[in-house]
């Protein structure tokens, strides 16, 4: 299966999302409720100006 290359915007967005997830994971570690990670992850996305929908 061949995929189309990502656009510059998609590449940037993917990098920013992974960066947010990494920051949350390194700051909080493991063992908390998913809701806590979700709140912190959304906060990081907001700081970067990335719009999202919560689950």
Secondary structure, DSSP 8 states (H G I E B T S, - for coil): -------HHHHHHHHHHHHHHHHHHHHH-SSS-HHHHHHHHHHHHHHTT------
